[in-house]
Amino acid sequence: MISMPGGWEWIVIGIIVFIVFGKRLPSMMKTVGKSFANFQQGFKGVEKEIKEVKEIKNDIDTITKLKVG
C-alpha cells in the first residue's frame, strides 16, 4: 500500500516543486491569494444576504402578528 509522505518526503517534494515552478511560483501564489480573497468577499456577501432575509422575515412576522392580534 502507498501511504502519505512523511516530513522529509514533503521537503523533497517542495524542493522539486520549487525547481520546476520556481520562476512562476510568485505569480501563482499571488493568484491563489487573490482567489482566496475573492472567496472570502463572496462568503461575506452571502452572510449579509442571509442577515437581510432574516430581518425581512422578522418584519413580516411582526406585521402578521399585529394584523391577527
mmCIF file of the N, C-alpha and C atoms, coordinates in Angstrom:
data_MODEL
# 
_entry.id   MODEL 
# 
loop_
_atom_site.group_PDB 
_atom_site.id 
_atom_site.type_symbol 
_atom_site.label_atom_id 
_atom_site.label_alt_id 
_atom_site.label_comp_id 
_atom_site.label_asym_id 
_atom_site.label_entity_id 
_atom_site.label_seq_id 
_atom_site.pdbx_PDB_ins_code 
_atom_site.Cartn_x 
_atom_site.Cartn_y 
_atom_site.Cartn_z 
_atom_site.occupancy 
_atom_site.B_iso_or_equiv 
_atom_site.pdbx_formal_charge 
_atom_site.auth_seq_id 
_atom_site.auth_comp_id 
_atom_site.auth_asym_id 
_atom_site.auth_atom_id 
_atom_site.pdbx_PDB_model_num 
ATOM 1   N N  . MET A 1 1  ? 0.821   -1.178 0.000   1.00 0.00 ? 1  MET A N  1 
ATOM 2   C CA . MET A 1 1  ? 0.000   0.000  0.000   1.00 0.00 ? 1  MET A CA 1 
ATOM 3   C C  . MET A 1 1  ? 0.873   1.252  0.000   1.00 0.00 ? 1  MET A C  1 
ATOM 4   N N  . ILE A 1 2  ? 0.342   2.301  -0.599  1.00 0.00 ? 2  ILE A N  1 
ATOM 5   C CA . ILE A 1 2  ? 1.038   3.581  -0.638  1.00 0.00 ? 2  ILE A CA 1 
ATOM 6   C C  . ILE A 1 2  ? 0.505   4.434  0.511   1.00 0.00 ? 2  ILE A C  1 
ATOM 7   N N  . SER A 1 3  ? 1.407   4.994  1.299   1.00 0.00 ? 3  SER A N  1 
ATOM 8   C CA . SER A 1 3  ? 0.991   5.824  2.419   1.00 0.00 ? 3  SER A CA 1 
ATOM 9   C C  . SER A 1 3  ? 1.302   7.295  2.134   1.00 0.00 ? 3  SER A C  1 
ATOM 10  N N  . MET A 1 4  ? 0.825   8.161  3.010   1.00 0.00 ? 4  MET A N  1 
ATOM 11  C CA . MET A 1 4  ? 1.080   9.595  2.874   1.00 0.00 ? 4  MET A CA 1 
ATOM 12  C C  . MET A 1 4  ? 2.560   9.875  3.125   1.00 0.00 ? 4  MET A C  1 
ATOM 13  N N  . PRO A 1 5  ? 3.121   10.857 2.415   1.00 0.00 ? 5  PRO A N  1 
ATOM 14  C CA . PRO A 1 5  ? 4.524   11.202 2.630   1.00 0.00 ? 5  PRO A CA 1 
ATOM 15  C C  . PRO A 1 5  ? 4.768   11.733 4.040   1.00 0.00 ? 5  PRO A C  1 
ATOM 16  N N  . GLY A 1 6  ? 5.969   11.459 4.555   1.00 0.00 ? 6  GLY A N  1 
ATOM 17  C CA . GLY A 1 6  ? 6.361   11.939 5.874   1.00 0.00 ? 6  GLY A CA 1 
ATOM 18  C C  . GLY A 1 6  ? 7.040   13.292 5.770   1.00 0.00 ? 6  GLY A C  1 
ATOM 19  N N  . GLY A 1 7  ? 7.706   13.718 6.840   1.00 0.00 ? 7  GLY A N  1 
ATOM 20  C CA . GLY A 1 7  ? 8.328   15.034 6.910   1.00 0.00 ? 7  GLY A CA 1 
ATOM 21  C C  . GLY A 1 7  ? 9.381   15.281 5.842   1.00 0.00 ? 7  GLY A C  1 
ATOM 22  N N  . TRP A 1 8  ? 10.385  14.398 5.768   1.00 0.00 ? 8  TRP A N  1 
ATOM 23  C CA . TRP A 1 8  ? 11.461  14.588 4.784   1.00 0.00 ? 8  TRP A CA 1 
ATOM 24  C C  . TRP A 1 8  ? 10.951  14.456 3.358   1.00 0.00 ? 8  TRP A C  1 
ATOM 25  N N  . GLU A 1 9  ? 9.997   13.592 3.159   1.00 0.00 ? 9  GLU A N  1 
ATOM 26  C CA . GLU A 1 9  ? 9.445   13.420 1.805   1.00 0.00 ? 9  GLU A CA 1 
ATOM 27  C C  . GLU A 1 9  ? 8.746   14.697 1.335   1.00 0.00 ? 9  GLU A C  1 
ATOM 28  N N  . TRP A 1 10 ? 8.048   15.381 2.249   1.00 0.00 ? 10 TRP A N  1 
ATOM 29  C CA . TRP A 1 10 ? 7.405   16.658 1.900   1.00 0.00 ? 10 TRP A CA 1 
ATOM 30  C C  . TRP A 1 10 ? 8.448   17.707 1.544   1.00 0.00 ? 10 TRP A C  1 
ATOM 31  N N  . ILE A 1 11 ? 9.570   17.687 2.255   1.00 0.00 ? 11 ILE A N  1 
ATOM 32  C CA . ILE A 1 11 ? 10.642  18.641 1.957   1.00 0.00 ? 11 ILE A CA 1 
ATOM 33  C C  . ILE A 1 11 ? 11.196  18.389 0.558   1.00 0.00 ? 11 ILE A C  1 
ATOM 34  N N  . VAL A 1 12 ? 11.431  17.125 0.222   1.00 0.00 ? 12 VAL A N  1 
ATOM 35  C CA . VAL A 1 12 ? 11.933  16.783 -1.116  1.00 0.00 ? 12 VAL A CA 1 
ATOM 36  C C  . VAL A 1 12 ? 10.920  17.180 -2.180  1.00 0.00 ? 12 VAL A C  1 
ATOM 37  N N  . ILE A 1 13 ? 9.636   16.908 -1.940  1.00 0.00 ? 13 ILE A N  1 
ATOM 38  C CA . ILE A 1 13 ? 8.584   17.302 -2.891  1.00 0.00 ? 13 ILE A CA 1 
ATOM 39  C C  . ILE A 1 13 ? 8.571   18.814 -3.051  1.00 0.00 ? 13 ILE A C  1 
ATOM 40  N N  . GLY A 1 14 ? 8.698   19.553 -1.948  1.00 0.00 ? 14 GLY A N  1 
ATOM 41  C CA . GLY A 1 14 ? 8.736   21.017 -2.012  1.00 0.00 ? 14 GLY A CA 1 
ATOM 42  C C  . GLY A 1 14 ? 9.907   21.531 -2.824  1.00 0.00 ? 14 GLY A C  1 
ATOM 43  N N  . ILE A 1 15 ? 11.078  20.921 -2.652  1.00 0.00 ? 15 ILE A N  1 
ATOM 44  C CA . ILE A 1 15 ? 12.257  21.336 -3.417  1.00 0.00 ? 15 ILE A CA 1 
ATOM 45  C C  . ILE A 1 15 ? 12.046  21.075 -4.899  1.00 0.00 ? 15 ILE A C  1 
ATOM 46  N N  . ILE A 1 16 ? 11.473  19.931 -5.232  1.00 0.00 ? 16 ILE A N  1 
ATOM 47  C CA . ILE A 1 16 ? 11.217  19.605 -6.646  1.00 0.00 ? 16 ILE A CA 1 
ATOM 48  C C  . ILE A 1 16 ? 10.217  20.596 -7.238  1.00 0.00 ? 16 ILE A C  1 
ATOM 49  N N  . VAL A 1 17 ? 9.165   20.905 -6.505  1.00 0.00 ? 17 VAL A N  1 
ATOM 50  C CA . VAL A 1 17 ? 8.172   21.878 -6.984  1.00 0.00 ? 17 VAL A CA 1 
ATOM 51  C C  . VAL A 1 17 ? 8.831   23.242 -7.173  1.00 0.00 ? 17 VAL A C  1 
ATOM 52  N N  . PHE A 1 18 ? 9.684   23.630 -6.231  1.00 0.00 ? 18 PHE A N  1 
ATOM 53  C CA . PHE A 1 18 ? 10.365  24.914 -6.338  1.00 0.00 ? 18 PHE A CA 1 
ATOM 54  C C  . PHE A 1 18 ? 11.271  24.954 -7.565  1.00 0.00 ? 18 PHE A C  1 
ATOM 55  N N  . ILE A 1 19 ? 11.958  23.855 -7.859  1.00 0.00 ? 19 ILE A N  1 
ATOM 56  C CA . ILE A 1 19 ? 12.837  23.808 -9.031  1.00 0.00 ? 19 ILE A CA 1 
ATOM 57  C C  . ILE A 1 19 ? 12.015  23.894 -10.317 1.00 0.00 ? 19 ILE A C  1 
ATOM 58  N N  . VAL A 1 20 ? 10.906  23.151 -10.362 1.00 0.00 ? 20 VAL A N  1 
ATOM 59  C CA . VAL A 1 20 ? 10.096  23.105 -11.584 1.00 0.00 ? 20 VAL A CA 1 
ATOM 60  C C  . VAL A 1 20 ? 9.337   24.417 -11.795 1.00 0.00 ? 20 VAL A C  1 
ATOM 61  N N  . PHE A 1 21 ? 8.735   24.955 -10.728 1.00 0.00 ? 21 PHE A N  1 
ATOM 62  C CA . PHE A 1 21 ? 7.884   26.127 -10.853 1.00 0.00 ? 21 PHE A CA 1 
ATOM 63  C C  . PHE A 1 21 ? 8.525   27.393 -10.282 1.00 0.00 ? 21 PHE A C  1 
ATOM 64  N N  . GLY A 1 22 ? 9.799   27.384 -10.025 1.00 0.00 ? 22 GLY A N  1 
ATOM 65  C CA . GLY A 1 22 ? 10.481  28.471 -9.330  1.00 0.00 ? 22 GLY A CA 1 
ATOM 66  C C  . GLY A 1 22 ? 10.193  29.859 -9.855  1.00 0.00 ? 22 GLY A C  1 
ATOM 67  N N  . LYS A 1 23 ? 10.295  30.062 -11.154 1.00 0.00 ? 23 LYS A N  1 
ATOM 68  C CA . LYS A 1 23 ? 10.095  31.407 -11.719 1.00 0.00 ? 23 LYS A CA 1 
ATOM 69  C C  . LYS A 1 23 ? 8.630   31.802 -11.724 1.00 0.00 ? 23 LYS A C  1 
ATOM 70  N N  . ARG A 1 24 ? 7.731   30.831 -11.825 1.00 0.00 ? 24 ARG A N  1 
ATOM 71  C CA . ARG A 1 24 ? 6.303   31.126 -11.874 1.00 0.00 ? 24 ARG A CA 1 
ATOM 72  C C  . ARG A 1 24 ? 5.656   31.084 -10.499 1.00 0.00 ? 24 ARG A C  1 
ATOM 73  N N  . LEU A 1 25 ? 6.394   30.642 -9.493  1.00 0.00 ? 25 LEU A N  1 
ATOM 74  C CA . LEU A 1 25 ? 5.819   30.470 -8.166  1.00 0.00 ? 25 LEU A CA 1 
ATOM 75  C C  . LEU A 1 25 ? 5.257   31.768 -7.568  1.00 0.00 ? 25 LEU A C  1 
ATOM 76  N N  . PRO A 1 26 ? 5.950   32.896 -7.641  1.00 0.00 ? 26 PRO A N  1 
ATOM 77  C CA . PRO A 1 26 ? 5.372   34.125 -7.079  1.00 0.00 ? 26 PRO A CA 1 
ATOM 78  C C  . PRO A 1 26 ? 4.041   34.525 -7.724  1.00 0.00 ? 26 PRO A C  1 
ATOM 79  N N  . SER A 1 27 ? 3.970   34.420 -9.046  1.00 0.00 ? 27 SER A N  1 
ATOM 80  C CA . SER A 1 27 ? 2.713   34.787 -9.713  1.00 0.00 ? 27 SER A CA 1 
ATOM 81  C C  . SER A 1 27 ? 1.612   33.788 -9.384  1.00 0.00 ? 27 SER A C  1 
ATOM 82  N N  . MET A 1 28 ? 1.972   32.513 -9.235  1.00 0.00 ? 28 MET A N  1 
ATOM 83  C CA . MET A 1 28 ? 0.979   31.508 -8.870  1.00 0.00 ? 28 MET A CA 1 
ATOM 84  C C  . MET A 1 28 ? 0.450   31.764 -7.461  1.00 0.00 ? 28 MET A C  1 
ATOM 85  N N  . MET A 1 29 ? 1.328   32.100 -6.539  1.00 0.00 ? 29 MET A N  1 
ATOM 86  C CA . MET A 1 29 ? 0.906   32.370 -5.168  1.00 0.00 ? 29 MET A CA 1 
ATOM 87  C C  . MET A 1 29 ? 0.056   33.644 -5.101  1.00 0.00 ? 29 MET A C  1 
ATOM 88  N N  . LYS A 1 30 ? 0.385   34.631 -5.927  1.00 0.00 ? 30 LYS A N  1 
ATOM 89  C CA . LYS A 1 30 ? -0.410  35.855 -5.988  1.00 0.00 ? 30 LYS A CA 1 
ATOM 90  C C  . LYS A 1 30 ? -1.830  35.537 -6.461  1.00 0.00 ? 30 LYS A C  1 
ATOM 91  N N  . THR A 1 31 ? -1.926  34.686 -7.469  1.00 0.00 ? 31 THR A N  1 
ATOM 92  C CA . THR A 1 31 ? -3.228  34.277 -7.988  1.00 0.00 ? 31 THR A CA 1 
ATOM 93  C C  . THR A 1 31 ? -4.014  33.520 -6.929  1.00 0.00 ? 31 THR A C  1 
ATOM 94  N N  . VAL A 1 32 ? -3.353  32.631 -6.208  1.00 0.00 ? 32 VAL A N  1 
ATOM 95  C CA . VAL A 1 32 ? -4.023  31.877 -5.143  1.00 0.00 ? 32 VAL A CA 1 
ATOM 96  C C  . VAL A 1 32 ? -4.515  32.842 -4.065  1.00 0.00 ? 32 VAL A C  1 
ATOM 97  N N  . GLY A 1 33 ? -3.694  33.811 -3.701  1.00 0.00 ? 33 GLY A N  1 
ATOM 98  C CA . GLY A 1 33 ? -4.094  34.798 -2.698  1.00 0.00 ? 33 GLY A CA 1 
ATOM 99  C C  . GLY A 1 33 ? -5.302  35.607 -3.129  1.00 0.00 ? 33 GLY A C  1 
ATOM 100 N N  . LYS A 1 34 ? -5.307  36.054 -4.388  1.00 0.00 ? 34 LYS A N  1 
ATOM 101 C CA . LYS A 1 34 ? -6.453  36.810 -4.905  1.00 0.00 ? 34 LYS A CA 1 
ATOM 102 C C  . LYS A 1 34 ? -7.715  35.948 -4.916  1.00 0.00 ? 34 LYS A C  1 
ATOM 103 N N  . SER A 1 35 ? -7.564  34.689 -5.302  1.00 0.00 ? 35 SER A N  1 
ATOM 104 C CA . SER A 1 35 ? -8.714  33.786 -5.323  1.00 0.00 ? 35 SER A CA 1 
ATOM 105 C C  . SER A 1 35 ? -9.284  33.610 -3.926  1.00 0.00 ? 35 SER A C  1 
ATOM 106 N N  . PHE A 1 36 ? -8.406  33.444 -2.944  1.00 0.00 ? 36 PHE A N  1 
ATOM 107 C CA . PHE A 1 36 ? -8.854  33.279 -1.564  1.00 0.00 ? 36 PHE A CA 1 
ATOM 108 C C  . PHE A 1 36 ? -9.559  34.538 -1.066  1.00 0.00 ? 36 PHE A C  1 
ATOM 109 N N  . ALA A 1 37 ? -9.017  35.703 -1.418  1.00 0.00 ? 37 ALA A N  1 
ATOM 110 C CA . ALA A 1 37 ? -9.642  36.969 -1.012  1.00 0.00 ? 37 ALA A CA 1 
ATOM 111 C C  . ALA A 1 37 ? -11.021 37.113 -1.654  1.00 0.00 ? 37 ALA A C  1 
ATOM 112 N N  . ASN A 1 38 ? -11.141 36.759 -2.926  1.00 0.00 ? 38 ASN A N  1 
ATOM 113 C CA . ASN A 1 38 ? -12.438 36.821 -3.608  1.00 0.00 ? 38 ASN A CA 1 
ATOM 114 C C  . ASN A 1 38 ? -13.437 35.866 -2.971  1.00 0.00 ? 38 ASN A C  1 
ATOM 115 N N  . PHE A 1 39 ? -12.965 34.681 -2.576  1.00 0.00 ? 39 PHE A N  1 
ATOM 116 C CA . PHE A 1 39 ? -13.832 33.715 -1.916  1.00 0.00 ? 39 PHE A CA 1 
ATOM 117 C C  . PHE A 1 39 ? -14.357 34.281 -0.597  1.00 0.00 ? 39 PHE A C  1 
ATOM 118 N N  . GLN A 1 40 ? -13.481 34.901 0.173   1.00 0.00 ? 40 GLN A N  1 
ATOM 119 C CA . GLN A 1 40 ? -13.897 35.486 1.448   1.00 0.00 ? 40 GLN A CA 1 
ATOM 120 C C  . GLN A 1 40 ? -14.907 36.609 1.241   1.00 0.00 ? 40 GLN A C  1 
ATOM 121 N N  . GLN A 1 41 ? -14.692 37.453 0.222   1.00 0.00 ? 41 GLN A N  1 
ATOM 122 C CA . GLN A 1 41 ? -15.634 38.535 -0.054  1.00 0.00 ? 41 GLN A CA 1 
ATOM 123 C C  . GLN A 1 41 ? -16.993 37.973 -0.457  1.00 0.00 ? 41 GLN A C  1 
ATOM 124 N N  . GLY A 1 42 ? -16.979 36.937 -1.272  1.00 0.00 ? 42 GLY A N  1 
ATOM 125 C CA . GLY A 1 42 ? -18.231 36.302 -1.671  1.00 0.00 ? 42 GLY A CA 1 
ATOM 126 C C  . GLY A 1 42 ? -18.957 35.705 -0.485  1.00 0.00 ? 42 GLY A C  1 
ATOM 127 N N  . PHE A 1 43 ? -18.208 35.100 0.415   1.00 0.00 ? 43 PHE A N  1 
ATOM 128 C CA . PHE A 1 43 ? -18.807 34.498 1.599   1.00 0.00 ? 43 PHE A CA 1 
ATOM 129 C C  . PHE A 1 43 ? -19.415 35.568 2.494   1.00 0.00 ? 43 PHE A C  1 
ATOM 130 N N  . LYS A 1 44 ? -18.736 36.716 2.622   1.00 0.00 ? 44 LYS A N  1 
ATOM 131 C CA . LYS A 1 44 ? -19.279 37.813 3.419   1.00 0.00 ? 44 LYS A CA 1 
ATOM 132 C C  . LYS A 1 44 ? -20.565 38.340 2.785   1.00 0.00 ? 44 LYS A C  1 
ATOM 133 N N  . GLY A 1 45 ? -20.607 38.364 1.451   1.00 0.00 ? 45 GLY A N  1 
ATOM 134 C CA . GLY A 1 45 ? -21.808 38.800 0.750   1.00 0.00 ? 45 GLY A CA 1 
ATOM 135 C C  . GLY A 1 45 ? -22.981 37.872 1.023   1.00 0.00 ? 45 GLY A C  1 
ATOM 136 N N  . VAL A 1 46 ? -22.712 36.583 1.073   1.00 0.00 ? 46 VAL A N  1 
ATOM 137 C CA . VAL A 1 46 ? -23.771 35.616 1.357   1.00 0.00 ? 46 VAL A CA 1 
ATOM 138 C C  . VAL A 1 46 ? -24.262 35.792 2.790   1.00 0.00 ? 46 VAL A C  1 
ATOM 139 N N  . GLU A 1 47 ? -23.328 35.982 3.723   1.00 0.00 ? 47 GLU A N  1 
ATOM 140 C CA . GLU A 1 47 ? -23.734 36.204 5.116   1.00 0.00 ? 47 GLU A CA 1 
ATOM 141 C C  . GLU A 1 47 ? -24.614 37.453 5.234   1.00 0.00 ? 47 GLU A C  1 
ATOM 142 N N  . LYS A 1 48 ? -24.263 38.508 4.491   1.00 0.00 ? 48 LYS A N  1 
ATOM 143 C CA . LYS A 1 48 ? -25.044 39.746 4.529   1.00 0.00 ? 48 LYS A CA 1 
ATOM 144 C C  . LYS A 1 48 ? -26.452 39.500 3.991   1.00 0.00 ? 48 LYS A C  1 
ATOM 145 N N  . GLU A 1 49 ? -26.562 38.749 2.893   1.00 0.00 ? 49 GLU A N  1 
ATOM 146 C CA . GLU A 1 49 ? -27.874 38.455 2.321   1.00 0.00 ? 49 GLU A CA 1 
ATOM 147 C C  . GLU A 1 49 ? -28.717 37.627 3.275   1.00 0.00 ? 49 GLU A C  1 
ATOM 148 N N  . ILE A 1 50 ? -28.099 36.665 3.954   1.00 0.00 ? 50 ILE A N  1 
ATOM 149 C CA . ILE A 1 50 ? -28.834 35.842 4.912   1.00 0.00 ? 50 ILE A CA 1 
ATOM 150 C C  . ILE A 1 50 ? -29.359 36.716 6.052   1.00 0.00 ? 50 ILE A C  1 
ATOM 151 N N  . LYS A 1 51 ? -28.527 37.634 6.520   1.00 0.00 ? 51 LYS A N  1 
ATOM 152 C CA . LYS A 1 51 ? -28.944 38.533 7.601   1.00 0.00 ? 51 LYS A CA 1 
ATOM 153 C C  . LYS A 1 51 ? -30.128 39.394 7.149   1.00 0.00 ? 51 LYS A C  1 
ATOM 154 N N  . GLU A 1 52 ? -30.066 39.902 5.916   1.00 0.00 ? 52 GLU A N  1 
ATOM 155 C CA . GLU A 1 52 ? -31.152 40.726 5.396   1.00 0.00 ? 52 GLU A CA 1 
ATOM 156 C C  . GLU A 1 52 ? -32.447 39.934 5.290   1.00 0.00 ? 52 GLU A C  1 
ATOM 157 N N  . VAL A 1 53 ? -32.349 38.690 4.838   1.00 0.00 ? 53 VAL A N  1 
ATOM 158 C CA . VAL A 1 53 ? -33.546 37.860 4.707   1.00 0.00 ? 53 VAL A CA 1 
ATOM 159 C C  . VAL A 1 53 ? -34.147 37.579 6.083   1.00 0.00 ? 53 VAL A C  1 
ATOM 160 N N  . LYS A 1 54 ? -33.297 37.328 7.076   1.00 0.00 ? 54 LYS A N  1 
ATOM 161 C CA . LYS A 1 54 ? -33.805 37.097 8.436   1.00 0.00 ? 54 LYS A CA 1 
ATOM 162 C C  . LYS A 1 54 ? -34.510 38.334 8.971   1.00 0.00 ? 54 LYS A C  1 
ATOM 163 N N  . GLU A 1 55 ? -33.949 39.524 8.702   1.00 0.00 ? 55 GLU A N  1 
ATOM 164 C CA . GLU A 1 55 ? -34.586 40.758 9.154   1.00 0.00 ? 55 GLU A CA 1 
ATOM 165 C C  . GLU A 1 55 ? -35.945 40.947 8.480   1.00 0.00 ? 55 GLU A C  1 
ATOM 166 N N  . ILE A 1 56 ? -36.006 40.667 7.180   1.00 0.00 ? 56 ILE A N  1 
ATOM 167 C CA . ILE A 1 56 ? -37.278 40.790 6.452   1.00 0.00 ? 56 ILE A CA 1 
ATOM 168 C C  . ILE A 1 56 ? -38.292 39.808 7.006   1.00 0.00 ? 56 ILE A C  1 
ATOM 169 N N  . LYS A 1 57 ? -37.849 38.575 7.284   1.00 0.00 ? 57 LYS A N  1 
ATOM 170 C CA . LYS A 1 57 ? -38.751 37.571 7.849   1.00 0.00 ? 57 LYS A CA 1 
ATOM 171 C C  . LYS A 1 57 ? -39.262 38.028 9.207   1.00 0.00 ? 57 LYS A C  1 
ATOM 172 N N  . ASN A 1 58 ? -38.407 38.574 10.030  1.00 0.00 ? 58 ASN A N  1 
ATOM 173 C CA . ASN A 1 58 ? -38.839 39.066 11.341  1.00 0.00 ? 58 ASN A CA 1 
ATOM 174 C C  . ASN A 1 58 ? -39.848 40.201 11.190  1.00 0.00 ? 58 ASN A C  1 
ATOM 175 N N  . ASP A 1 59 ? -39.595 41.086 10.217  1.00 0.00 ? 59 ASP A N  1 
ATOM 176 C CA . ASP A 1 59 ? -40.538 42.178 9.970   1.00 0.00 ? 59 ASP A CA 1 
ATOM 177 C C  . ASP A 1 59 ? -41.896 41.633 9.534   1.00 0.00 ? 59 ASP A C  1 
ATOM 178 N N  . ILE A 1 60 ? -41.888 40.657 8.650   1.00 0.00 ? 60 ILE A N  1 
ATOM 179 C CA . ILE A 1 60 ? -43.147 40.051 8.173   1.00 0.00 ? 60 ILE A CA 1 
ATOM 180 C C  . ILE A 1 60 ? -43.855 39.373 9.329   1.00 0.00 ? 60 ILE A C  1 
ATOM 181 N N  . ASP A 1 61 ? -43.116 38.652 10.168  1.00 0.00 ? 61 ASP A N  1 
ATOM 182 C CA . ASP A 1 61 ? -43.734 38.002 11.328  1.00 0.00 ? 61 ASP A CA 1 
ATOM 183 C C  . ASP A 1 61 ? -44.363 39.023 12.258  1.00 0.00 ? 61 ASP A C  1 
ATOM 184 N N  . THR A 1 62 ? -43.680 40.139 12.468  1.00 0.00 ? 62 THR A N  1 
ATOM 185 C CA . THR A 1 62 ? -44.193 41.198 13.334  1.00 0.00 ? 62 THR A CA 1 
ATOM 186 C C  . THR A 1 62 ? -45.463 41.792 12.751  1.00 0.00 ? 62 THR A C  1 
ATOM 187 N N  . ILE A 1 63 ? -45.476 42.051 11.458  1.00 0.00 ? 63 ILE A N  1 
ATOM 188 C CA . ILE A 1 63 ? -46.643 42.646 10.798  1.00 0.00 ? 63 ILE A CA 1 
ATOM 189 C C  . ILE A 1 63 ? -47.832 41.691 10.851  1.00 0.00 ? 63 ILE A C  1 
ATOM 190 N N  . THR A 1 64 ? -47.602 40.424 10.581  1.00 0.00 ? 64 THR A N  1 
ATOM 191 C CA . THR A 1 64 ? -48.710 39.464 10.573  1.00 0.00 ? 64 THR A CA 1 
ATOM 192 C C  . THR A 1 64 ? -49.280 39.271 11.984  1.00 0.00 ? 64 THR A C  1 
ATOM 193 N N  . LYS A 1 65 ? -48.424 39.342 12.999  1.00 0.00 ? 65 LYS A N  1 
ATOM 194 C CA . LYS A 1 65 ? -48.918 39.221 14.372  1.00 0.00 ? 65 LYS A CA 1 
ATOM 195 C C  . LYS A 1 65 ? -49.771 40.418 14.740  1.00 0.00 ? 65 LYS A C  1 
ATOM 196 N N  . LEU A 1 66 ? -49.403 41.594 14.248  1.00 0.00 ? 66 LEU A N  1 
ATOM 197 C CA . LEU A 1 66 ? -50.191 42.795 14.552  1.00 0.00 ? 66 LEU A CA 1 
ATOM 198 C C  . LEU A 1 66 ? -51.551 42.740 13.889  1.00 0.00 ? 66 LEU A C  1 
ATOM 199 N N  . LYS A 1 67 ? -51.645 42.238 12.650  1.00 0.00 ? 67 LYS A N  1 
ATOM 200 C CA . LYS A 1 67 ? -52.922 42.170 11.943  1.00 0.00 ? 67 LYS A CA 1 
ATOM 201 C C  . LYS A 1 67 ? -53.848 41.126 12.550  1.00 0.00 ? 67 LYS A C  1 
ATOM 202 N N  . VAL A 1 68 ? -53.277 39.990 12.964  1.00 0.00 ? 68 VAL A N  1 
ATOM 203 C CA . VAL A 1 68 ? -54.094 38.910 13.502  1.00 0.00 ? 68 VAL A CA 1 
ATOM 204 C C  . VAL A 1 68 ? -54.577 39.258 14.906  1.00 0.00 ? 68 VAL A C  1 
ATOM 205 N N  . GLY A 1 69 ? -53.691 39.825 15.728  1.00 0.00 ? 69 GLY A N  1 
ATOM 206 C CA . GLY A 1 69 ? -53.992 40.086 17.134  1.00 0.00 ? 69 GLY A CA 1 
ATOM 207 C C  . GLY A 1 69 ? -54.857 41.235 17.316  1.00 0.00 ? 69 GLY A C  1 
# 
